Amino acid sequence: MTILILATVILILNWIWEYRRHLRKVKSIPIRIHVNGTRGKSSVTRLIAAGLRAGDIKTIAKITGTLPRVVLPDAREAAIIRLMGANIIEQKYIFREALEHQPQAIVIECMAVNPVFQWITERKFVKSTISVITNCRPDHLDLMGSTVQSVTMSLSNTIPSRGVCYTAENEHFVILDKVAKRRHTRIHQIRPHDITQEELAQFRYIEHAENVQLALAVCAEAGVPRDVALKGMQSANPDPGALRKYEINDRNKKIHFYNVFAANDPKSTARIIDMVTGQLNNVEKIVILNSRSDRLFRSEQLVDAVMELDYSYLLLTGEIPEKVEAYALSAGVPREKLIPMGEPLPEAVYRKVWELTNRESHVLGIGNIAGRIKYGAQIVAHFRHRVQAEKKVQKQGVSSG
């Protein structure tokens, strides 16, 4: 019994010592930015880090999006290898690794979904000086509550005490404002009025004006001029899950493929589909919905979202196409528009898209990019390789000419 008590005391003292050591590491980095929200966290984290680097602020960034990454002060990226799955304890280890580079700033994407874990991550691990909440939309309702209001309250757990908060949220800003005032934190609502289409066109991928404006505001808070920060953002590497467009010309048919897998909540997905195809007429609009066996409810939500839009065909890929098909039919999707495919070779998905295309089609990959065999990522890679092969052939043709 005495040995057990002694072991317990030693363990507790070790925890206290370890936590105090972590706090010293945290306080050694003067600018700590915690990025939370429903959509755009990874992109905004990268944008902020790029803007700070451009302003000569030595910065470490940690992204937990499509592929977990640490972005070093020289913009090189290191993969995060997870042997036991995602765990919020990662945030503590990032500070330990960051200290080796002696950064002036650290930008961390919130990886917690559970409200309690969000609170712990902010209060115990990050202790941010600047909080960012991109937006508040219905997602992970099983963990954050059944309403958007409850999701907003959950996300507000990363608003610090006596700090600064920036958000692009509009509809539920009042909730965030009340929480910020209780914590004596200055909160700023950012609207994308100061970003031009010409500036957005300088990005190598399709970036949202809200994300850029939000990142610029945070960089300004840290003392980086707008033009300097924007130039740094435009030259930075995008997140692997960033919205990108691939154009393929194949046997007198033109196919435009959009990687929309990162926006896997229904509201964000519908917004992006409407943004990139809403004004198009007289072309096929083909949606590829990739499903995971543990995310049937999300797939059903995405079916509902697609039904509200103008689309020509809905291809069902992934692990549970038969279940998604059954739901889609019961929800009213016409059978002639529904094409279940499962997980064939990605070439088969491409062939089906080509067959469905008359002269020109716009194809949107939505749902889950991962899963048992990361089938969504395979689809994206196949379309990207098609583009690269086409460019290689064109280059060889020019060289031989």
N, C-alpha and C positions, 0 to 999 in steps of 0.2 A: 504493500500500500504506500509506504514511504517513497519507494522508488518511482511509483506512478505519479505521485504528487510532485516529486522533484522533476520528473521528466516534463510534466505539464507546465510547471513554472519556467523551466528552461525554454520550452517551446514558445510560451507567451512572451518572455523577455526577448527571444530571437525575433518574433514578429514585430515587437515594438521597435527594436533596433533597425530592422530591415525597413520598416515604414518611415522612420525618421531619416534614414539614409536616402530613401526615395524622395522625400520632401526636399532635402538639400539639392538633389539633382533637378527637381522641378523649379525651385527658386533660382537656380543658376541660369535659367533661360528666361530672359525678361519678357519676351513676347510669346504668349502661348495662345494659340487659336484653335478652338474646338468647333468642328463643322458638323452640324446635324441637319435633319430634314428628311422629307420623304423621297424626293428625287433631286439629282444633281450634286450630291455630296462629293462624289469622287472628282467630278469636273471642277467644282468650285475649289476644292482642296488643291488641285493641281494649278489652277489659275492663280490663286493667292500666292502659292509658293513661287511660281514663275515671276509674278510681279515683284515680290520681295527680293528675289535674287537679282532681278534687273536693277533694283534700287540699292544694290550692294549691301543687302542685309543677309548675312549668312543664315541659311534656312534649311531645316530638315522637314520633310513632309512624309506622312504615313497615310497610304490609301488602302482602303479595304473593299474596293469595288469589284469589278469583274475579275481582276487578278490582284491579290494583295501585294503591295509594293512599298518600299521605302525609297524616297527620292532624296539623294544626297545633295550637299551644297553646290556641287559642280554639275548638277542635273542628271548625273548617272543614277540608274535605278537598280535596286537589289530586291530580289524576290523574297517573300516571306514564306518559309516552309512550315506548314502546319502538320504535325504528326498526329495530333489528337483532335483536329477540328478547331473552329474559331473559338476563342476564349478572351474575355475582356482583360485578362491578366497581361495580354500582349502589350497593352498601352503602357504598362509599367516597364516592360523590357525595352520598349522603344526609347524611353528616356535614358535608360542605361547605355544603349548603343549611341544615342544622340550625343551624349556627353563627350564621347571620344572626338567629336568634330567641333566641340565648343561653339555651338550655334548661338546666334542672337535671337532666333525665332524658331518655333516649331509649330507646324500646322498638322492637326490630327483629325482624321475623319472618324466620327463616332461609329463604332461597330456594334453597339448594343441596340437591341430592339425592345427587350423587356424594360418597362419603366423603372424598376428598381435598379437594374444594371446600368441604365442611363444615368441615374442619380449617382451611383457609386463611381462610375467612370469619371464624371465631372468633379465630384466633391473630393474623392480620394486619390485619383490618379493624375488628372490633367490640371485641375485648378486654373482654368483658362482666364486670361486677361481680356480676351475678345471672343465672344460667342457668335456663331453664325448659324442661323436656321434658314435653310433655303426656301422651304415651303411646307405646307401641312395638308396632305391629301390622304384619302382613305387607302390604307395599306396595313398589312399585318394586324388586321382587326381582331384576330384571335388572341393577340398579346397586348395590344395597346387600347383595346376597348372597341365597342361596336359603332362608334360615331366619329366623325371628323373632329368634333370638339374634344373627345377623349384622346385622340391621336395628338392633337395640338398640346394638350396638357402634358402628355407623356414626353413630347419633344422638348417642352419647356424645362425639363429637368436639367438640361445642359446650359441654361442661362445662369451665369455665375452671380455671386454676391459682390456688389460694389465694383462692377466691371462695365463692359460695353457689349452691346448685342446689335448685330445687323441681320435683317431679314428681308426677303422679297415676298413674304406672305402678305396677302391682301385681305382675303375673305375672313380669316380668323385672327387678324392682327390684334384685335381688342384683347383677346385672351392672353397673348404673349405680352402685351403692354402691361396688363394688370400684374402678371407674375414678375416682370422686370421691375416695376415700381415697388413691389413688396420687397424685392432684394436690393433696392437702391442702385439699380443698374440702368445706365442710359441705353435706350433702345432706339434704333433708327430704321424706319421703313424705307426700303429702296425700291424705286420704280424704274424701269428701263427707258427713261426718256432721253438719256444723254449718250446713247449708243447709236451710231449710224449704220445703215446697211453696208456702206463702203468699208467701215471698220470691221464689221462682222465678216465681210468677204475676204479679209486678209487672213482668216483662220484656215487651216488645212482641212478642216472638218466642219460640220454644221454645229455651231455653238449657239446656245440660247442667249438672247440679250440680257435676260434676268441674271444669268450666271456671271456674265462679264461685268455687269454693273455692280453686282454684289461684291465681286472680288476687287474691283477698282475702289470701292468705298472702304473696304478693309485695308487695302494697301495705303490709301490716303490716311487712314487712321494711324498707320505705322510710319507715316512720313514720306511715302514714295509718291512723286508727282504722277499725275494721270498718264501723260504721254510716255513716260519711262516704263510704268507698270504695264500699260497696254502693249507696248512693243515686245516686252518680255513674254506676255501671255500669248501673243500671236506666233511666237517662234517656239513655244514649248511643245513637248510631246503630249498628245491627247491621251485620255484614258482608253484602254482597249475596248471598253464598252461605249465609247462616244458615238453619237449619231453620225454615221458616215454614209455617203452615197457612192455606189459603184455602177458605172455604165458599161454595158456590154453590147457590142454589135455582132450579131451572129446570124448568118444566112438571111440577110435582108430584114432582120427583126432587131429592134432596139429594146433592151431590158435595163431598167433602172432598179437597182437593189438597194434598200435602206436597212441598215442594222439598227433596229429599234428595240433590241432585246433588253437593254439596260433599263428601259422605262416599263417595268413589268407590273405597275399598278394600272388599273383600268382608266383612270382619269388622265394620267400623264400619257398613256399610250394613245388614247383618243385624240388628245391635243396634238401630238406629234403627227399622227396620221392625217389629221385635218390640215395641219400646217404644210406638209409636203405634198399632199395630193388633193386637198380640198378644192383647188381652182382648176383642176385638170378635167378635160372632157374628151370623149371619144378615144379613150385608151383603157386597156384592162388594168384594174387595180386588184392585185392578188395579195392576200394576206396569208403568211405562213405562221401558224400558231404552234409553237413547240411546247409540249407539256411535260411535266414531271409527275411521277406516281404519288409523291407526297404533297403536290400542290394542285389538286383537282379543283378546289374552290376558286383559286386564282384563275385557272383556265376558264372556269365557268364565268367568272366576272369579265374576263377579256372577250369571251364570246358575246356577252351582253353589250359590251362597249362597241365591238365591231358592227353589231347589228344596227346601231344608231348611225352608222356612217355609210357612205357610198362605196361599195366594194363589188367586185365581179365574182371572185372565188375565194373560198377559205380552205386552205390546205392544212391538214392536221398531222403534225409530225410529233415525234417524241415517244414517251413511254406508255401513255394511256390514250391512244387515239380513239379507241372504241368507246371509252367512257365519255370523252369530250364530244364525240359524234352523237351519242345518245342524248346528251344534254342539249346540244345545238339543235337537233331535230325537234326535241320537245319545246325548245324556246322559240321555234318558228323559222329557223334557217332553212331555206329551200334546198331540197336534196340535190338538185342540179348544181348548186353552188358549193356543195360540200364535198371535199375530196380527202378521205382518210388515207395516210401513207405510212405512219409508224416511223421506223428507223431504217429505211433502206440506205444504200450508198448515197451520199449527197448528190452524186451525178444524176441519180434517178429523180430527185427533187428538181434539179435544174432542168432536166428533160421535160418534166411535166409542166414547168413554168413556160418553157419555150413552146410547147404544144398549145398551151392556153393563150399564148400571145398571138394576136392577129398581125399587127405591124409594130406596135409599141405597148409596153406594159410597165407599170410601176409596182414593184414587189416590196412588201414590208415584212421583215422578220420580227415577230413579237413573242412574248411569253418568257420562258426560261432558257437562258443561254447555256446553262449547265445541266446537271442531271447525271445519271449513271455513267454515260459515255460522252458527256459534254456535246450532245448532238447539235444544239443550237450553234455552238462555236464551230462545229464542223461545217454547217451550212454557210456561215459567214466566210470561213476560210475558202470554201469551194468557189463562191462568187468572186472573192478577192483574187484568187489564183486565176480565174478566167480573165479578169481584167489585166493582170500582169502578163499572162500568156499573149493576150491580144496586143499589148504594147510591145512585147518582145518581137512578135511577128512584124509589126509595123516598122520597128527600128531596123530589123534585118532587111526589110524591103527597101527602106531608104538607103541603107548602106550599099546594097547590091545595085541600086539604081545609080 
